[in-house]
Amino acid sequence: MSRAAPLTTRLTEFFGIDYPIVLAPMAMISGGRLAAAVTAAGGLGFIGGGYGDREWLQREFGNAGASKVGCGFITWSLAEKPELLDEALARQPAAIMLSFGDLRPFADRVRSAGVPLVAQAQNLDHIREALDAGADIIVAQGSEAGGHGMTVRSTFTFVPEVVDLVAERRPEVLVVLAGGVADGRGLAAALALGADGALVGTRFWASSEALVSPRAHQRAIPASGDDTFRTRIYDVVRQLDWPVEYNERALANSFLDRWHGNDEQLLAALPEAIDTFEKAVAAEDFDVAAALVGEDIGLIREVRPAGGIVHGMARDAAHILARAADSVQR
Ligand SMILES: Cc1cc2nc3c(=O)[nH]c(=O)nc-3n(C[C@H](O)[C@H](O)[C@H](O)COP(=O)(O)O)c2cc1C
């Protein structure tokens, strides 16, 4: 696909990129190759440092080569392995993104390394905390998003409320929308709501460079947004210590049908459920294993190279915005 014309916002100017499209730091899925592909296409790639595996992080920074990429961490998990932040900072990343937990213990280290700090947040208290901690960029995540988050807010009202709060408190801070952006319509809507760009997960999950099993892609591509919901079941069987306010959006399957809403039964049968889950992960059986996708899976009809996704999204958003401007002038 040919290169789209640049679409300039405060975010593109901040990072010196062509399009306000940011790859979400999806744990173990946004590897160096995907991050580098998004950056090469004119967006900004983030490696998904996730729960923090040093070898994985080193390998994926290696796979990104000399590309300008950022790195994201799950904040409560980083608190258990804080040395991984130094590992990432030593690579002079384009930015560090912290999501899900108290970012204050890390904020000064990131900022004193001269690296922009991006904070992903799900409610206004978290946004205020991020602003007070000195974040340069706020990602306002709505509940339609894939992967972890909270059930509290949908982007349509949350993002403009965040934009107003940030404008009042620290107008120099940029706002990025996360949740549901899979095409040009979503990106245009993000900009119309006052955001400076969009953080995109699910659409890049369904890209050729994502570290995703082809079987997961095959299962998810025909699905609609109705087939996803928020649950904690996969955190329980993965024995991850997620704080209770967070859950994750996943594709429905027979494993979730069996256990979602049956917490007590699951706890009683936990060793057996963990065993079933682990075997299914090894066998790539997504009737049991997790496909953590957002509602926007219903807008995605094929796996595509990341570069084509970036250009298609940027081009369509520019057309939509130009058409809207034309209709106002007439
Ligand atoms: C498979 C998957 C894994 C994710 N893992 C992380 C993660 O490790 N850290 C993080 O900050 N956000 C993670 N997210 C959430 C994204 O940062 C982002 O908020 C979300 O993808 C935006 O919604 P969308 O999926 O509709 O684009 C993940 C999202 C997906 C789909």
The ligand as a Gaussian input file, in Angstrom:
#p B3LYP/6-31G(d) Opt

LIG

0 1
 C       -3.821000      -8.763000      23.516000
 C       -3.688000      -7.484000      24.287000
 C       -2.722000      -7.385000      25.272000
 C       -2.571000      -6.198000      25.975000
 N       -1.572000      -6.093000      26.889000
 C       -1.305000      -4.892000      27.444000
 C       -0.164000      -4.719000      28.264000
 O        0.614000      -5.634000      28.487000
 N        0.067000      -3.501000      28.777000
 C       -0.747000      -2.436000      28.507000
 O       -0.481000      -1.343000      28.953000
 N       -1.867000      -2.575000      27.772000
 C       -2.151000      -3.767000      27.216000
 N       -3.256000      -3.916000      26.434000
 C       -4.236000      -2.798000      26.322000
 C       -3.759000      -1.763000      25.308000
 O       -2.741000      -0.972000      25.873000
 C       -4.866000      -0.821000      24.815000
 O       -5.439000      -0.121000      25.872000
 C       -5.974000      -1.516000      24.046000
 O       -5.471000      -2.491000      23.189000
 C       -6.768000      -0.500000      23.227000
 O       -7.960000      -1.050000      22.759000
 P       -8.073000      -1.885000      21.386000
 O       -7.562000      -3.222000      21.719000
 O       -9.511000      -1.847000      21.076000
 O       -7.217000      -1.178000      20.369000
 C       -3.430000      -5.103000      25.712000
 C       -4.388000      -5.205000      24.710000
 C       -4.518000      -6.378000      23.989000
 C       -5.548000      -6.440000      22.885000

